[in-house]
Amino acid sequence: MSNPAINKKISAFPENGDESEDVITSRVNDGGEKDSTEQKSDEKRKVVEGKEKEKEKTEATRIARYDDIFDYRSYQRKLVKSAKPKKKTDNKKPILIVRRYFDYKNRHTSTTVDIKSKGLVDVLIDCNDDVEGLGLNQNPPSADPSLFYHSRQALIDRLATEHEKESSTQDEILVADLKTALLFTEEEHGAAIADMSTLLPAEECTWDLLWALFKPSSLVFHFHKYTQQPSLLLFRCVHSGVRFGLARYPEKIEIDQFEGARKIGDLDVVPLQFMERESELRSFLGERGRRYAALKKSYWEVSGLAVREERNPNLEWATKRFSFSAYGRVMIDSAAFNTHNPDCEYMASVHTAVDRDKLTDDQYLICLPYAVGFSFGNKRWGGFAVSKLEPITWGTESFRSLVMEPKRKKLIHSLVKQHTAASDTYDDLVVGKGRGLVILLSGNPGCGKTLTAEAVAEVTRKPLYMISAGELGTSPEKVDPALTLALELAHRWEAVLLLDEADVFLQARNTTDLARNALVSIFLRQLEYYKGILVLTTNRVTDCDPAFESRIHVSLHYPDLEFDARKEIWKTFIMKAQKGEKNPQVMELEEIDRLAAHPLNGRQIKNLVGSARSIARESGENLDASHITTVLDVMSDWKTVRRA
């Protein structure tokens, strides 16, 4: 397909279309023969056209084409000319060496172009300065043929700039090289240029021309399916022959083959310039990118989809990505994530460091839609949508509503606060030992042990990392590394670590159960050097090993709830359940006394009020005593059957 910048014809007539007076008066003689002026004009035109054709031949001979094939006779690869070379003129050597590579079955696999013109290389580098991974700086400089397609307009503009210069300042060698590059582009991509000139105005594209739609390092829109968040990627294209894909690490997005032309906006990935409301999208993504760049190790509330990765237990190298519903509190900590998930494929590795405080607007746009960290509610690592992270609303009233003797409450609060604030914590004679705070809470289920740990974490504004003994394992080989990891993370995040139902680690050692003895010894050793806050709960305080007495700073026993304690708990949970109701019904004291007469623990009261609240909402009513009585009656029936 011809291009005016490649074949610039010199017209024998004025460009404005107005003929000179001599041409008008000597157009045709009476006998119909051309006069001498027009004959001279025709001869001049033929001379000029002849010279242009010679130039085109010269430009064509400056493109050499070779095929790299497998020779079955010598069982070696062989370089042969793709076509019979044209006659050379002016002794000019080729500046473009086109190499087509074929496999052993003579199937074309790839094509590269070696560029022998330094001026042309400089122009290509200048117009692709934002594209990473170009081979233009290697020796010899080489490029994929698609680079010439994507650089075509820049080459045309540069050629026009050179033509506008005066002849004395014009770089004739560069002009010739630019014409050769544009001629190669026409020969190699003429059909694609013609098709895209028709498809793009209609905002359509065919599958085989996707490579022409996506320019390397251009911004493309993609909806991240795992977190259901919009995102922008820097485009890098991979064409396997079967699928056309985006290989921008850490995500690989593939566009399956389709027939005919498809609207560009309906593709899985869309160049940003084809997106509706592009300015709004840029604004949203830019603001989210600034938030992402500002994220460091920090504690957040989250609710929404997140992404995680699991390894195939039978194939260590195989991983699978999942979405999961994240809820509650999360710790955003990319350093800890990389340490404990070193082979995670959805966490990109940085190959070029940049200052997060000096990012460009486009760099903010391509920040990941998720930040990695740990979910305390789900107890797993993952990537959490940045737009779903919210500041934490601390429940400081939970400590005030904790049903406990005032002196006990003050003791726990003071110890935790002081441990957090003190930089020169009272130390053991051995450096590094005894700098933690270990609290043991004992009592029957539902008496407030777990609630105490939760309330302490809220009032001191610390994360609560809750694990059970079962999660750590039952064998010494599993417990030791799992407990080490939990203690390290809790200390790093300055969290209150709650080890619930820790009976198996606290039980007194004997001479027969060696495995249990090993577990207790491991736990004792870990406590010696732990520097954080650890809360242990147990239902069997009488079975604790004597060695723990010297390693526990505070031991509190929770007796079964008495009438007055149960009364306060009923009031607390009923008031909490009635929040948000219009004209909540105030229960009479006699009704509260009747409820407190039932010998229930705190967890049972909480669950009972929650069930009653659900019944009231289903009926469209405010919570009252009748709903609670209904649940109590059902619970009493179950207890009767259980006793029978």
Phi, psi and omega per residue, in radians:
M1 nan 2.190 -3.059
S2 -1.212 2.708 3.126
N3 -2.404 2.280 -3.071
P4 -1.082 -0.429 -3.133
A5 -1.402 -0.331 -3.138
I6 -1.509 -0.853 -3.110
N7 -1.944 1.505 -3.105
K8 -1.570 1.796 -3.096
K9 -1.369 2.496 3.071
I10 -1.727 1.941 -3.076
S11 -1.376 2.523 3.086
A12 -1.422 -0.127 -3.119
F13 -1.969 2.733 3.075
P14 -1.020 2.479 -3.062
E15 -1.183 -0.373 -3.105
N16 -1.401 -0.054 3.067
G17 1.504 -0.078 3.134
D18 -1.558 2.084 -3.106
E19 -1.349 2.609 3.090
S20 -1.244 2.831 -3.091
E21 -1.095 -0.663 -3.124
D22 -1.107 -0.685 -3.134
V23 -1.178 -0.668 -3.116
I24 -1.147 -0.792 -3.057
T25 -1.325 -0.322 -3.116
S26 -2.012 0.540 -3.093
R27 -1.078 -1.051 -3.077
V28 -2.512 2.336 3.060
N29 -1.363 2.947 -3.120
D30 -1.002 -0.576 -3.094
G31 -1.462 0.044 3.113
G32 1.455 0.089 3.134
E33 -1.603 2.610 3.128
K34 -1.292 2.469 3.095
D35 -1.405 3.092 -3.027
S36 -1.180 -0.561 -3.124
T37 -1.128 -0.786 -3.129
E38 -1.223 -0.620 3.110
Q39 -1.088 -0.740 3.107
K40 -1.104 -0.640 3.124
S41 -1.123 -0.761 3.123
D42 -1.099 -0.733 3.137
E43 -1.108 -0.695 3.130
K44 -1.124 -0.715 -3.135
R45 -1.108 -0.733 -3.135
K46 -1.124 -0.684 3.113
V47 -1.093 -0.789 -3.127
V48 -1.107 -0.811 3.139
E49 -1.089 -0.630 3.105
G50 -1.113 -0.736 3.114
K51 -1.135 -0.659 3.125
E52 -1.129 -0.722 3.116
K53 -1.091 -0.712 3.106
E54 -1.088 -0.658 3.113
K55 -1.142 -0.719 3.115
E56 -1.074 -0.729 3.099
K57 -1.089 -0.711 3.128
T58 -1.092 -0.771 3.129
E59 -1.109 -0.659 -3.131
A60 -1.157 -0.661 -3.141
T61 -1.256 -0.184 3.109
R62 -1.555 0.174 3.050
I63 -2.081 1.979 3.117
A64 -1.859 2.378 -3.081
R65 -2.113 2.311 -3.134
Y66 -2.329 2.681 3.050
D67 -2.022 2.227 3.067
D68 -1.677 1.845 -3.014
I69 -2.130 2.942 3.077
F70 -1.728 2.137 -3.111
D71 -1.653 2.000 -3.094
Y72 -1.248 -0.387 -3.141
R73 -1.262 -0.710 -3.141
S74 -1.789 -0.112 -3.082
Y75 0.931 0.716 3.078
Q76 -2.409 2.836 3.076
R77 -1.384 2.558 -3.020
K78 -2.405 2.469 3.139
L79 -1.824 2.085 -3.138
V80 -2.229 2.689 3.112
K81 -1.215 2.417 -3.131
S82 -1.235 -0.579 -3.106
A83 -2.584 2.830 3.121
K84 -1.101 2.227 -3.089
P85 -1.154 2.489 3.094
K86 -1.374 2.796 -3.127
K87 -1.108 2.246 -3.123
K88 -1.391 2.625 3.066
T89 -2.293 2.680 3.093
D90 0.995 0.266 3.107
N91 0.941 0.550 -3.132
K92 -1.523 2.320 -3.112
K93 -1.486 2.699 3.099
P94 -1.084 2.475 3.064
I95 -1.858 -0.232 3.090
L96 -2.142 2.078 3.097
I97 -1.899 1.882 -3.079
V98 -1.648 2.144 -3.119
R99 -2.076 2.070 3.048
R100 -1.751 2.292 -3.101
Y101 -1.853 2.362 -3.137
F102 -2.173 2.536 3.108
D103 -1.448 -3.057 -3.057
Y104 -1.191 -0.245 3.059
K105 -1.720 0.250 3.101
N106 1.124 0.586 3.075
R107 -1.769 2.333 -3.115
H108 -1.202 2.228 -3.097
T109 -1.923 -0.688 -3.109
S110 -2.853 2.945 3.109
T111 -2.445 2.397 3.039
T112 -2.254 2.717 -3.134
V113 -2.180 2.041 3.018
D114 -1.484 2.348 -3.059
I115 -1.967 2.098 -3.069
K116 -1.721 0.042 -3.115
S117 -1.847 2.030 3.127
K118 -1.131 -0.680 3.126
G119 -1.077 -0.739 3.121
L120 -1.169 -0.689 3.099
V121 -1.049 -0.773 -3.140
D122 -1.085 -0.681 3.117
V123 -1.143 -0.751 3.141
L124 -1.146 -0.689 3.099
I125 -1.135 -0.723 -3.101
D126 -1.110 -0.699 -3.099
C127 -1.529 -0.020 3.076
N128 -2.263 0.645 -3.062
D129 -1.158 -0.323 -3.134
D130 -1.675 0.058 -3.104
V131 -1.683 2.174 3.131
E132 -1.571 2.686 3.019
G133 1.428 0.229 3.097
L134 -1.265 2.590 3.126
G135 -1.684 0.414 -3.049
L136 -1.379 -0.243 -3.135
N137 -1.728 -0.015 3.124
Q138 -1.525 3.083 -3.099
N139 -2.155 1.997 -0.020
P140 -1.402 2.731 3.073
P141 -1.063 2.364 3.123
S142 -2.458 2.789 -3.099
A143 -2.678 2.794 3.000
D144 -1.340 2.537 -3.136
P145 -0.981 -0.478 -3.127
S146 -1.113 -0.433 3.132
L147 -1.076 -0.616 3.127
F148 -1.197 -0.613 3.091
Y149 -1.122 -0.863 -3.089
H150 -1.234 -0.337 3.127
S151 -1.717 0.062 -2.987
R152 -1.014 -0.840 -3.098
Q153 -1.139 -0.653 3.110
A154 -1.141 -0.659 3.102
L155 -1.164 -0.712 3.104
I156 -1.082 -0.778 -3.136
D157 -1.114 -0.697 -3.137
R158 -1.186 -0.649 3.102
L159 -1.127 -0.730 3.109
A160 -1.103 -0.667 3.095
T161 -1.085 -0.728 3.130
E162 -1.156 -0.661 3.128
H163 -1.148 -0.529 -3.119
E164 -1.310 -0.280 3.141
K165 -1.297 2.751 3.051
E166 -1.190 2.671 -3.058
S167 -1.016 -0.530 -3.098
S168 -1.259 -0.454 -3.107
T169 -1.852 -0.036 -3.095
Q170 -1.336 2.361 3.109
D171 -1.524 1.662 -3.048
E172 -1.126 -0.636 3.137
I173 -1.139 -0.777 3.133
L174 -1.121 -0.688 3.105
V175 -1.030 -0.805 3.134
A176 -1.107 -0.700 -3.128
D177 -1.198 -0.677 3.097
L178 -1.121 -0.706 3.106
K179 -1.113 -0.692 3.108
T180 -1.119 -0.745 3.129
A181 -1.094 -0.714 3.133
L182 -1.232 -0.608 3.071
L183 -1.120 -0.736 3.079
F184 -1.075 -0.734 3.124
T185 -1.053 -0.718 3.112
E186 -1.139 -0.764 -3.127
E187 -1.145 -0.733 -3.035
E188 -1.425 -0.634 -2.991
H189 -2.205 0.360 -3.104
G190 -0.984 -0.775 -3.129
A191 -1.138 -0.716 3.136
A192 -1.136 -0.689 3.118
I193 -1.086 -0.757 -3.138
A194 -1.158 -0.776 -3.114
D195 -1.163 -0.755 -3.106
M196 -1.194 -0.501 3.100
S197 -1.158 -0.384 3.092
T198 -1.618 -0.664 -3.047
L199 -1.330 -0.754 -3.031
L200 -1.081 -0.716 3.088
P201 -1.027 -0.488 3.100
A202 -1.584 0.069 -3.101
E203 0.939 0.834 3.107
E204 -2.227 2.855 3.080
C205 -2.766 2.609 3.049
T206 -1.693 2.811 -3.060
W207 -1.095 -0.703 -3.088
D208 -1.261 -0.179 3.124
L209 -1.909 0.220 3.118
L210 -1.069 -0.555 3.123
W211 -1.078 -0.532 3.131
A212 -1.399 -0.416 -3.132
L213 -1.315 -0.705 -3.048
F214 -1.744 1.915 3.068
K215 -1.435 2.374 3.103
P216 -0.929 2.411 3.137
S217 1.186 0.305 3.015
S218 -1.529 2.762 -3.140
L219 -1.468 2.237 3.112
V220 -2.215 2.556 -3.110
F221 -1.614 2.426 3.108
H222 -2.569 2.439 3.099
F223 -1.666 1.965 -3.080
H224 -1.231 1.921 -2.964
K225 -1.223 -0.454 -3.059
Y226 -1.338 -0.606 3.126
T227 -1.910 -0.014 3.139
Q228 0.976 0.795 -3.116
Q229 -2.199 2.474 3.047
P230 -1.224 2.570 3.131
S231 -2.665 2.795 3.055
L232 -2.033 2.453 3.105
L233 -2.089 2.670 2.927
L234 -1.503 2.173 -2.978
F235 -1.389 2.240 2.888
R236 -2.305 2.273 -2.970
C237 -1.787 2.458 3.044
V238 -2.271 2.211 -3.134
H239 -2.099 1.886 -3.060
S240 -1.490 -0.118 -3.038
G241 1.707 -0.462 3.091
V242 -1.937 -0.682 -3.134
R243 -2.290 2.566 3.049
F244 -1.830 2.168 -3.019
G245 -2.372 2.846 3.046
L246 -1.798 2.036 -3.068
A247 -1.813 0.654 3.112
R248 -1.360 1.861 -3.139
Y249 -1.120 2.411 0.218
P250 -1.646 -0.008 -3.104
E251 -1.808 2.455 3.032
K252 -2.097 2.039 -3.089
I253 -2.017 2.228 -3.092
E254 -1.983 2.496 3.049
I255 -1.887 1.928 -3.126
D256 -1.162 2.666 -3.097
Q257 -1.091 2.465 3.103
F258 -2.407 2.789 -3.105
E259 -1.627 2.555 3.049
G260 1.188 -2.836 -3.133
A261 -1.654 2.505 3.134
R262 -2.253 2.566 3.082
K263 -1.069 2.332 -3.096
I264 -1.073 -0.636 -3.141
G265 -1.163 -0.266 3.141
D266 -1.618 -0.034 3.126
L267 -1.291 2.790 3.112
D268 -1.146 -0.510 3.037
V269 -2.245 2.473 -3.021
V270 -2.334 2.264 3.011
P271 -0.950 2.403 -3.004
L272 -0.977 -0.622 -3.080
Q273 -1.190 -0.222 3.117
F274 -1.737 0.078 -3.137
M275 -1.465 2.444 3.024
E276 -1.231 2.575 -3.136
R277 0.902 0.882 -3.102
E278 -1.033 -0.696 -3.095
S279 -1.132 -0.697 3.113
E280 -1.147 -0.712 3.126
L281 -1.110 -0.754 3.107
R282 -1.056 -0.716 -3.125
S283 -1.121 -0.805 -3.136
F284 -1.098 -0.848 -3.091
L285 -1.195 -0.608 3.100
G286 -1.127 -0.762 3.126
E287 -1.150 -0.720 3.107
R288 -1.142 -0.664 3.107
G289 -1.104 -0.680 3.100
R290 -1.136 -0.637 3.107
R291 -1.193 -0.703 3.113
Y292 -1.088 -0.784 -3.106
A293 -1.127 -0.498 -3.121
A294 -1.461 -0.197 -3.093
L295 -1.233 2.238 2.982
K296 -2.187 -2.791 3.088
K297 -1.122 1.993 -3.032
S298 -2.736 2.827 -3.008
Y299 -1.940 2.229 -3.031
W300 -2.414 2.889 2.974
E301 -1.784 2.471 -3.114
V302 -2.500 2.609 3.038
S303 -2.655 1.968 -3.117
G304 2.686 -3.090 -3.119
L305 -1.308 2.526 3.072
A306 -2.332 2.969 -3.112
V307 -2.040 2.452 3.081
R308 -2.439 2.971 -3.090
E309 -2.396 2.409 3.129
E310 -2.238 2.556 3.107
R311 -1.596 2.556 3.056
N312 -1.267 2.133 -3.097
P313 -1.096 -0.416 -3.127
N314 -1.594 -0.401 3.126
L315 -2.246 1.797 -3.031
E316 -1.081 -0.513 -3.087
W317 -1.449 -0.229 -3.061
A318 -1.599 2.311 3.102
T319 -2.247 2.760 3.093
K320 -2.387 2.438 -3.090
R321 -1.741 2.461 -3.116
F322 -2.337 2.741 2.881
S323 -1.691 2.550 3.008
F324 -2.507 2.696 -3.105
S325 -1.480 1.930 -3.129
A326 -1.599 2.425 3.134
Y327 -2.529 2.751 3.068
G328 1.421 -2.565 -3.021
R329 -1.619 2.515 3.088
V330 -2.369 2.608 3.033
M331 -1.868 2.021 3.075
I332 -1.471 2.033 -3.065
D333 -2.731 1.605 -3.088
S334 -1.200 -0.574 -3.140
A335 -1.133 -0.818 3.114
A336 -1.157 -0.634 3.120
F337 -1.060 -0.836 -3.126
N338 -1.145 -0.578 3.128
T339 -1.171 -0.742 -3.042
H340 -1.707 -0.063 3.057
N341 -2.387 1.094 -2.969
P342 -1.148 -0.445 -3.068
D343 -1.845 0.283 -3.111
C344 -1.141 2.271 -3.036
E345 -1.515 -0.282 -3.124
Y346 -1.663 0.101 3.037
M347 -1.879 1.953 -3.051
A348 -1.226 2.559 3.031
S349 -1.657 2.354 -3.072
V350 -1.380 2.157 3.095
H351 -1.842 -0.323 3.085
T352 -2.368 1.984 -3.095
A353 -1.301 2.456 3.061
V354 -2.349 2.718 3.101
D355 -1.398 2.054 -3.068
R356 -1.138 -0.317 3.112
D357 -1.535 -0.064 -3.089
K358 -2.237 0.589 3.135
L359 -1.288 2.598 3.052
T360 -1.408 2.940 3.135
D361 -1.053 -0.712 3.131
D362 -1.200 -0.557 3.099
Q363 -1.203 -0.593 3.040
Y364 -1.127 -0.604 -3.092
L365 -1.119 -0.583 -3.023
I366 -1.723 0.207 3.042
C367 -1.085 2.589 -3.118
L368 -1.000 2.547 3.109
P369 -1.342 -0.145 -3.132
Y370 -2.282 2.680 3.057
A371 -2.035 2.454 -3.023
V372 -1.617 2.615 -3.138
G373 3.100 -2.688 -3.040
F374 -2.214 2.327 3.092
S375 -1.676 2.081 3.122
F376 -1.281 -0.496 3.119
G377 -1.300 -0.760 3.138
N378 -1.525 -0.281 -3.109
K379 0.985 0.851 3.091
R380 -2.684 2.735 3.067
W381 -1.389 2.678 3.112
G382 -3.106 -3.132 3.053
G383 -1.894 2.170 -3.004
F384 -1.964 2.345 -3.079
A385 -0.992 2.177 -3.105
V386 -1.059 -0.675 -3.101
S387 -1.228 -0.219 -3.140
K388 -1.719 -0.055 3.124
L389 -1.357 2.228 -3.131
E390 -2.211 2.571 3.073
P391 -1.025 2.596 -3.077
I392 -1.397 2.350 3.001
T393 -1.698 1.850 -3.051
W394 -1.315 2.331 3.130
G395 -1.591 1.203 -3.087
T396 -1.147 -0.354 -3.126
E397 -1.263 -0.297 -3.121
S398 -1.098 -0.618 3.127
F399 -1.255 -0.655 3.119
R400 -1.154 -0.605 -3.107
S401 -1.508 0.007 3.124
L402 -1.162 2.163 -3.124
V403 -1.407 1.774 -3.081
M404 -2.816 2.683 3.088
E405 -1.022 2.380 -3.096
P406 -0.950 -0.679 -3.104
K407 -1.192 -0.609 3.082
R408 -1.184 -0.747 -3.132
K409 -1.089 -0.739 -3.134
K410 -1.161 -0.668 -3.131
L411 -1.077 -0.868 -3.108
I412 -1.115 -0.781 -3.117
H413 -1.070 -0.755 -3.103
S414 -1.172 -0.735 -3.120
L415 -1.099 -0.801 -3.102
V416 -1.183 -0.763 3.132
K417 -1.072 -0.791 -3.104
Q418 -1.179 -0.674 3.117
H419 -1.108 -0.612 3.133
T420 -1.247 -0.689 -3.031
A421 -1.456 -0.511 -3.004
A422 -1.309 2.239 3.068
S423 -1.624 -0.439 3.128
D424 -1.975 1.127 -3.083
T425 -1.013 2.471 3.093
Y426 -0.946 2.166 -2.957
D427 -1.959 2.848 3.043
D428 -1.324 2.918 3.055
L429 -1.099 -0.535 3.057
V430 -1.604 2.199 -3.087
V431 -1.040 2.301 3.068
G432 1.654 -0.176 -3.131
K433 -1.712 2.581 2.982
G434 1.204 0.422 -3.110
R435 -1.700 0.044 3.124
G436 -1.591 3.109 3.054
L437 -2.192 1.948 -3.092
V438 -1.962 2.139 -3.122
I439 -2.075 2.257 3.105
L440 -1.908 2.139 3.109
L441 -1.997 2.174 -3.106
S442 -2.167 2.738 3.135
G443 2.600 2.969 -3.131
N444 -1.228 2.815 -3.141
P445 -1.021 2.463 3.049
G446 1.446 0.214 -3.093
C447 -1.652 -0.043 3.016
G448 2.005 0.208 -3.097
K449 -1.148 -0.925 -3.124
T450 -1.144 -0.687 3.135
L451 -1.085 -0.597 3.112
T452 -1.109 -0.796 3.122
A453 -1.082 -0.730 3.127
E454 -1.114 -0.751 -3.123
A455 -1.163 -0.658 3.108
V456 -1.097 -0.756 3.130
A457 -1.096 -0.670 -3.122
E458 -1.220 -0.787 -3.062
V459 -1.241 -0.483 3.102
T460 -1.643 0.020 3.120
R461 0.963 0.889 3.111
K462 -2.112 2.678 3.023
P463 -1.150 2.604 3.032
L464 -1.928 1.990 3.126
Y465 -1.818 1.830 -3.042
M466 -1.838 2.171 3.061
I467 -2.336 2.732 3.095
S468 -1.912 2.819 -3.140
A469 -1.060 -0.593 -3.141
G470 -1.118 -0.543 3.139
E471 -1.230 -0.437 -3.122
L472 -1.434 -0.321 -3.128
G473 1.843 3.109 -3.106
T474 -2.146 -0.173 3.120
S475 -1.816 2.581 -3.141
P476 -0.999 -0.617 -3.124
E477 -1.099 -0.563 -3.134
K478 -1.590 -0.637 -3.046
V479 -1.181 -0.723 -3.048
D480 -1.041 -0.938 3.123
P481 -1.199 -0.607 -3.134
A482 -1.168 -0.721 3.127
L483 -1.213 -0.675 3.087
T484 -1.041 -0.777 3.135
L485 -1.088 -0.808 -3.120
A486 -1.078 -0.730 -3.135
L487 -1.203 -0.684 3.122
E488 -1.096 -0.798 -3.122
L489 -1.159 -0.742 3.138
A490 -1.065 -0.715 3.122
H491 -1.207 -0.716 -3.135
R492 -1.095 -0.690 -3.082
W493 -1.597 0.035 -3.113
E494 0.939 0.807 -3.065
A495 -1.707 2.772 2.928
V496 -1.503 2.003 -3.123
L497 -1.610 2.054 3.127
L498 -1.845 1.975 3.060
L499 -1.733 1.734 -3.026
D500 -1.471 2.524 3.130
E501 0.920 0.996 -3.069
A502 -1.520 0.383 -3.050
D503 -0.972 -0.715 -3.047
V504 -1.123 -0.475 -3.134
F505 -1.562 -0.328 -3.062
L506 -1.715 -0.230 -3.007
Q507 -1.123 2.479 -3.098
A508 -1.071 2.431 3.133
R509 -1.354 2.714 3.094
N510 -2.452 -3.051 -3.052
T511 -1.638 0.008 -3.059
T512 -1.947 -0.668 -3.076
D513 -1.663 1.542 -3.067
L514 -1.231 -0.605 -3.128
A515 -1.131 -0.759 3.117
R516 -1.185 -0.645 3.081
N517 -1.039 -0.692 3.127
A518 -1.121 -0.703 3.116
L519 -1.080 -0.775 -3.129
V520 -1.129 -0.709 3.137
S521 -1.121 -0.730 3.105
I522 -1.057 -0.775 -3.102
F523 -1.152 -0.712 3.115
L524 -1.082 -0.754 -3.138
R525 -1.122 -0.714 -3.140
Q526 -1.136 -0.662 -3.140
L527 -1.120 -0.566 -3.091
E528 -0.982 -0.708 -2.995
Y529 -1.924 0.121 3.132
Y530 -1.321 2.359 -3.065
K531 -1.842 -0.058 -3.078
G532 -1.730 -2.812 -3.140
I533 -1.814 2.154 -3.114
L534 -2.189 2.209 3.084
V535 -1.979 2.150 3.126
L536 -1.881 2.423 3.048
T537 -2.129 2.516 3.134
T538 -2.616 2.659 3.052
N539 -1.781 -0.074 -3.026
R540 -2.285 1.131 -3.080
V541 -1.137 -0.470 -3.099
T542 -1.237 -0.285 -3.117
D543 -1.683 0.096 -3.065
C544 -1.169 2.520 3.094
D545 -1.201 2.388 -3.114
P546 -1.009 -0.444 -3.100
A547 -1.125 -0.360 -3.109
F548 -1.322 -0.377 -3.083
E549 -1.025 -0.615 -3.106
S550 -1.501 -0.120 -3.104
R551 -1.891 -0.130 -3.137
I552 -1.810 2.213 -3.076
H553 -1.396 -0.681 -3.124
V554 -2.431 2.285 3.057
S555 -2.089 2.177 3.138
L556 -2.167 2.269 3.085
H557 -1.838 2.323 -3.130
Y558 -1.802 1.954 3.095
P559 -1.282 2.914 3.068
D560 -1.067 2.579 -3.054
L561 -1.164 2.307 3.052
E562 -1.593 3.109 -3.045
F563 -1.002 -0.858 -3.085
D564 -1.109 -0.667 3.126
A565 -1.160 -0.743 3.121
R566 -1.131 -0.605 3.124
K567 -1.103 -0.773 3.120
E568 -1.127 -0.675 3.139
I569 -1.158 -0.722 3.092
W570 -1.038 -0.789 -3.139
K571 -1.058 -0.780 -3.086
T572 -1.069 -0.859 -3.064
F573 -1.287 -0.566 3.090
I574 -1.168 -0.759 3.110
M575 -1.104 -0.677 3.126
K576 -1.163 -0.672 -3.131
A577 -1.228 -0.464 -3.099
Q578 -1.525 -0.033 3.108
K579 -1.104 2.361 3.134
G580 1.607 -0.194 3.116
E581 -1.411 2.558 3.031
K582 -1.498 2.217 -3.123
N583 0.947 1.028 -3.140
P584 -1.042 2.515 -3.109
Q585 -1.448 2.216 3.120
V586 -1.504 2.132 -3.108
M587 -1.394 2.497 3.129
E588 -1.215 2.641 3.141
L589 -1.059 -0.616 3.120
E590 -1.077 -0.630 3.130
E591 -1.200 -0.695 3.108
I592 -1.135 -0.706 3.108
D593 -1.087 -0.692 -3.138
R594 -1.104 -0.701 3.127
L595 -1.207 -0.681 -3.101
A596 -1.213 -0.289 3.133
A597 -1.229 -0.359 3.116
H598 -1.300 2.289 -3.093
P599 -1.350 1.274 -3.115
L600 -1.921 2.662 3.048
N601 -1.591 3.060 -3.051
G602 -1.096 -0.684 -3.126
R603 -1.185 -0.661 3.110
Q604 -1.131 -0.709 3.123
I605 -1.109 -0.773 3.133
K606 -1.044 -0.818 -3.124
N607 -1.164 -0.642 -3.118
L608 -1.150 -0.775 3.133
V609 -1.150 -0.666 3.107
G610 -1.091 -0.701 3.107
S611 -1.167 -0.728 3.123
A612 -1.101 -0.688 3.108
R613 -1.098 -0.686 3.112
S614 -1.122 -0.718 3.115
I615 -1.097 -0.749 -3.132
A616 -1.114 -0.759 -3.128
R617 -1.154 -0.663 3.123
E618 -1.102 -0.588 3.136
S619 -1.509 -0.103 -3.112
G620 1.272 0.520 -3.076
E621 -2.102 2.860 3.011
N622 -1.392 2.621 -3.135
L623 -1.156 2.295 3.053
D624 -2.498 -3.087 -3.045
A625 -1.103 -0.522 -3.094
S626 -1.128 -0.675 3.118
H627 -1.143 -0.711 3.136
I628 -1.170 -0.693 3.135
T629 -1.099 -0.676 3.126
T630 -1.027 -0.811 -3.139
V631 -1.184 -0.665 3.115
L632 -1.074 -0.721 -3.138
D633 -1.108 -0.733 3.123
V634 -1.119 -0.722 3.128
M635 -1.122 -0.670 3.133
S636 -1.141 -0.704 3.103
D637 -1.064 -0.731 -3.134
W638 -1.130 -0.706 3.127
K639 -1.128 -0.653 3.133
T640 -1.100 -0.782 3.127
V641 -1.122 -0.711 -3.115
R642 -1.112 -0.735 3.123
R643 -1.159 -0.596 -3.136
A644 -1.212 nan nan
